[in-house]
């Protein structure tokens, strides 16, 4: 191989963002900041406080909170072994066996380096212990071999599975339980914003690292006014952003008393038309019939429209609650439409469910989804707790705002300081400091430039004004302020500079 070929191979790799992720750059980040600042302001007026949960949690938290059979948990989560903790076998044959099988699995997947400790040695030692302990009731009767096996396993720094969060509701509920927030005045009203992670096929407005803004109301009562107020809050947020084409859809999915009966009725009706449905809907008839109502397959729409509607099968308590939610929305002037096909697949969801769509997102136009989940905190090990919340897809919200012309244009600097000469340098630094204190954006060149070059650079940066400081300006105390749009300029004293700029 020639020397030139070797050099070519050693060329540094050109790195790019991983597929499904992207960099957020100015001026787009200005829109992100405006959206998030508006959320902070609006949610605070409804007495919500911000929570910032960790980006990763125990995988089991999401398996329980999101559903172990959902695509999110079974296919889309970024899961890894936390090696910061030791996974130690407990003194029983069954738990040792589970631990040993886990070690073998990690060897085969390459998560334990093959050269760290020999798998053959582990298997040989386990066979000795297994033979010795057959019929034993606990590990202590194994003697020194068992102790050696434990020492061998402890050499492997393993840990439980953790996952990057695919959503934040489960994390918020976990924090509510862990920090004893049920002892606070109820309800506890929390909101969050930040990145989530799912290994799904990237498409318009959907990424593997995406962002959500959400809120949860935990504890207290399940009064219809609670449901209406959280919907009012998110609609107020979208109104402040001037989001176009906003449409709120609401529904009730019943409770543990009436929903199972409806699900069985729905399953029976779906079985009658099973041969007319696609493979996904056929599979869902057995696993989760409610999800068939979500189908977007064109050939299935006429069939679904003839299916029984959940609103006709609510128990009296759920029907009354739903009617009261709609009255509360009317009272608040919140416009909505009813959508009987708007459902949630997991058992802990109940009663109110809602979705908000916006323009500019194509057929997948949902920008926010929410609902009541009175059983989730209890499912995660907490006390019986009422709960309702929503999550906004911030990426899709930003896209909708951009499509409707709400994206900010690139903003230039307010003032470019063109200075020349050693004496002017200190004056320029002082001027920049005072202007920034007053809230102006200032560009201060690190080295002196000829005034012609400096003014050209100010134009390129989109500056509104150029503050010209040379020996004459420093000596006289009268600074030159040039308006770049029309080329006009005036003399301004240092003391009056800020006041003049605020008037202009």
Secondary structure as UniProt FT lines:
FT   HELIX           3..9
FT   TURN            19..20
FT   TURN            26..27
FT   HELIX           28..45
FT   TURN            46..47
FT   STRAND          49..50
FT   STRAND          56..58
FT   HELIX           59..62
FT   HELIX           63..67
FT   TURN            68..69
FT   HELIX           72..76
FT   STRAND          79..81
FT   TURN            83..84
FT   HELIX           93..109
FT   TURN            114..116
FT   HELIX           119..133
FT   TURN            134..135
FT   HELIX           139..142
FT   HELIX           144..154
FT   STRAND          161..164
FT   HELIX           169..178
FT   TURN            179..180
FT   HELIX           181..183
FT   STRAND          188..197
FT   TURN            204..205
FT   STRAND          209..218
FT   HELIX           224..240
FT   TURN            241..242
FT   STRAND          247..252
FT   TURN            256..258
FT   HELIX           259..272
FT   HELIX           274..276
FT   HELIX           279..287
FT   HELIX           289..294
FT   HELIX           298..300
FT   HELIX           301..305
FT   HELIX           310..313
FT   HELIX           316..331
FT   TURN            332..333
FT   STRAND          337..338
FT   TURN            340..341
FT   TURN            347..348
FT   STRAND          350..357
FT   TURN            359..360
FT   TURN            362..363
FT   STRAND          366..372
FT   TURN            374..375
FT   HELIX           376..379
FT   TURN            380..381
FT   STRAND          387..393
FT   HELIX           394..403
FT   TURN            404..405
FT   STRAND          415..419
FT   HELIX           422..437
FT   TURN            438..439
FT   STRAND          442..444
FT   HELIX           451..460
FT   TURN            461..462
FT   STRAND          465..469
FT   HELIX           471..476
FT   STRAND          478..483
FT   TURN            484..486
FT   STRAND          489..493
FT   HELIX           494..496
FT   HELIX           497..503
//
